[in-house]
């Protein structure tokens, strides 16, 4: 197994998909690159206007690859995998939403 790498997507109009078990990155200019999921440890989406297929999310989940979406240089959301009941499931954790949910739940507990 080779060294693990991070795939950074930082151009609007880029699309991340899957073809024959590989991640395929297509640029708006027609450029194309393929990456083996076995070589990736992380995918960073660092701009707006990026498309990603459900198959790419599933492939990342199968290989334990985290996907982080950034806004203004700060992490906004992470897509991670979790094992539950012996089968992989995906959870999308939004940093802002998670914090809002925490405080809403805390207020609900206080009301009881």
PEPE-V660208 format. One record per backbone hydrogen bond with DSSP energy under -1.0 kcal/mol. CO is the residue of the C=O (numbers start at 1). NH is the residue of the N-H. Records with the same first field share a line. If there is no record, write none. Layout:
CO: NH, NH
This chain:
5: 41, 42
7: 44
9: 46
11: 14
14: 51
15: 26
16: 53
17: 24
19: 22
22: 19
23: 35
24: 17
25: 33
26: 15
27: 30
31: 27
33: 25
35: 23
36: 39
39: 5
41: 66
42: 7
43: 68
44: 9
45: 70
49: 13
51: 16
53: 57
54: 58
55: 59
56: 60
57: 61
58: 62
59: 63
60: 65
61: 64
66: 43
67: 79
68: 45
69: 76, 77
71: 74
74: 71
76: 95
77: 69
78: 93
79: 67
80: 91
82: 89
84: 87
87: 84
89: 82
91: 80
93: 78
94: 98
95: 99
96: 100
97: 101
98: 102
99: 103
100: 104
101: 105
102: 106
103: 107
104: 108
105: 109
106: 110
107: 111
